[in-house]
Structures are given as C-alpha cells and as structure tokens.
Amino acid sequence: MKPGQFAYHAPQTVQEAVAMLAEVASQEGRVLAGGQSLVPAMALRLALPAHLVDINGVAELGRLAAETGELAIGACVRHARLERPVVDGPLGRLLSNVVRHIAHYPIRTRGTFCGSLANADPASEWCLVAATLGATMVAKSVRGTRTIAAADFFQGMMATALEPDELLVEARLPILSPDTRFGFYEFNRRAGDFAIVMALAVYRVEHGVIVDSRVGVGGVEGHPRRIAAAEQALAGRAPASEVFRAAADAAAKVVEPIDSKPELAAYKRDVTRTAVRRALEAAEKSL
Amino acid sequence: MSDNKTEVVLTVNGKDYAIRVEARRTLADALRELCGLTGTNSGCEHGVCGTCTVIVDGDPVRSCLMFAVQAQGKQIRTIEGLADGGKLHPLQRAFIEHHGLQCGFCTPGFLMLAASTLERDPHISDADLVEVLSSNLCRCTGYQNIIKAVRAAAAEMRAR
C-alpha cells in the first residue's frame, strides 16, 4: 500500500508547469492536483507515474471568478470552496447542492473540481455537471492554449480529449439565469460512496411550458452526457408528473450501461428512470 | 541526489521537524516514522477509513493521500498537539465520558476531524455533524457515542 517511486516537480507558475509537463509527459508523467483519486490509485499500484508535476504551488490556478456570464474555476479550486454558493442565483446553489455528494469533507478539502474533470470517472458528479451545463475546458501546453467543449472533452471511461502534455488550467461554467430550475439526484448505497446512478436536470418555464431543458445522466455510461430524448420529451410541455415520467422513460430507454452483466445493466436502466424523474421533480421545487 | 531523498521541514504542532524523505512517502508515514509522532494511525492507506486524519492549515485531510513533500511550509496539527500539556481537550474528555471509543484505533482521526470541524463551525447542526463524521470508520462504537461525545464537547466549547 505504498506508492511507487517517482520524481517530484513543484512548479510555481503555469508556464513552468506546462514546460515540465512537456518534458515528462512522454515518460509516464502526470499532473498532481488534489490527489484524492491519483494517490489512492498509486497506493494500490494501479498508477505508477514516473514523474509528478504538483500544481498545488501555482497560486494563479486557485482562481475562482464570475465573469462575462461564466464562472471560471481554476485547476486548484478545491471542492470545499463550492460548499457555500460562490455566485448568486441557481448556479451557486446547484454547485453547493451537488458538492455534498462528493466523497466526504476531508476529501473535499483537498480534491479539486478540475482534477475530477481530468480524471473523468464515469461516476464523477462534476463531470455530470460539466456535461449537462455545457462547460468549456481550457487546456494549456507549451504548444498553446485551446478550449474544449464538454461534449468533445469527455471521451469515455477515464478518458478525455486532453493530450498528455496538456494541463487543464480552468473550467468555465455558464452562469444560469435566475429563473432556471435545477434538480440533482444521486443514488448510492452509503453517503460518500461513488454514485451508482445520478441525474441532473435544469430547465426554465416560459409561458407555462418547459424551455431550455438539459438532462444529464452519470454513472451509467462511460462518461456522463446529456440525454437528448429526455430533453425532447420535456420541450414545450407544462411541468407535470406525467411529463417527467415520460422524460425519465425516454432516458431509461436510450442509455447504454457499461456493465457487462445483463442483470446489472437492466438494473442501471431502471435506476436511471427513477433518478431522472426525481431530478426533474426536485427541479420543479427548486424555485 | 543519489538516494532520491529531499530535505523537508515539517511544522507539526508548532515544532519544526527536519527530515529527509522520498517524494513517494506519505505525510502519514513521515509523521509516524520520521517525526516519531505515532499518535496518527495508519489504516487503509488509500483514503477510505479516515484514521490518519490530521489538520493541515486548518482543514482536516487524509494524511495518507498527501505526500510529505507537499506539506512543507504548512501548519500541521496531530493528536499529539490536541491536549494542552497535561490537560485534555474537551473532545478528549467527552470521548472518555461518553464512551466514544473502545479499541481506540480510529480515535485520533475522529478527534482531529471533530476538532477542525468545531473550530470551523462551533454551531454546526446535528445533521451536518453526522455528515462530517460519516467520513471516518469506527468498528467498535456504532458511532452513536462518538456523535454524543462531539455534541457534548461542542456545547462545552461554546459555553466557554
């Protein structure tokens, strides 16, 4: 249960960090942010990086700022910083609602928002939030800076569009308008466990009907994603329990659980139906 | 460096410990084996059980998920620093009075978790307290007496 040997690098600036990463990326080099997923993997020797580039000393990566309609979350912003709403309106409340489902408090004091995105665990709450709300990821390397839309960023189980020499310096979430309703529902066996299935729903109501709906499901497929069929079932309909049920049924029908055993896949499909319905019901009560 | 070790100074309970440590050495192991502070117990060694919880710059952290080299320059607090000399901390007394421990293995972790929690929020609600305490494992007490002990200590600390 002891991590294997690695060379430790502690850059002080983003420039230094990406320069170091460029040097070591091809030699089993990894970024160390909060370490709450990577270090357990190292203790179990599932991960044996030869180099770790520790970004915790890079002050500029602790940036958390609302600007031009977006909330910018720097690479070193820890989960616990989002426990109290960091922006006015639904987005701040959504983040502080969801964060409490992430592991336990002493993990949330270290683990980071962007680290969760880069790790891309299928059961990651932040990956579900990023995919559902349509976050933009900002990746930096010595080759330059690029932005990646959530729909392109998540590519599969623990797989993202990040190149080995790229550092996810920031994630940007759209700030939700004050009339946006949101609901999050997670099912697991014990508090703090990985989600078995979770769902996030956001929508607005205009002239009595649902508009701009986004429904995301996580923990079921290789990565969390929006479920278009569920959104279509909501569009233009007045919020009501039969409408939510129809959207939940649509989601349960189209998800493709990654579980290899058919009975597990059927179970996840079933729980998806419940999770989506409960997220939608919670959204209805959120304003 | 031929032996792959780095000079690190850890500040634990206000005292500096100059150690030579491999980067892969966790803070938990460095505290126990290089600083001689064996009050912090090491349990699962992958962040699940919480028995190695210490306070780093005011926050409770799993010391098995932090490398010792990362803790340089930070204020680390461990169970050895909780009592005021020979006078037990209210939490320590409450754990004895309310039978919040049996074998004692998880106790240092619970005490540091509870201490940092009450320092952060002396008026923490019962629901939030249960949520925070759910992060550590105890296989003896069934948790109820730990919750009782922390509540009693919280009331005592607020009354001061």
Interface residues (C-beta under 8 A of the other chain):
Chain A: M1 K2 P3 G4 Q5 F6 A7 Y8 A10 G35 Q36 V39 P40 M42 A43 L44 L52 D54 N56 A80 R100 A103 H104 Y105 P106 I107 T109 R110 R190 A191 G192
Chain B: N4 T6 E22 A23 R24 T26 D29 C44 E45 H46 G47 V48 G50 T53 D59 P60 V61 R62 C64 L65 M66 F67 V69 Q70 L113 T117 E131 V132 S134 S135
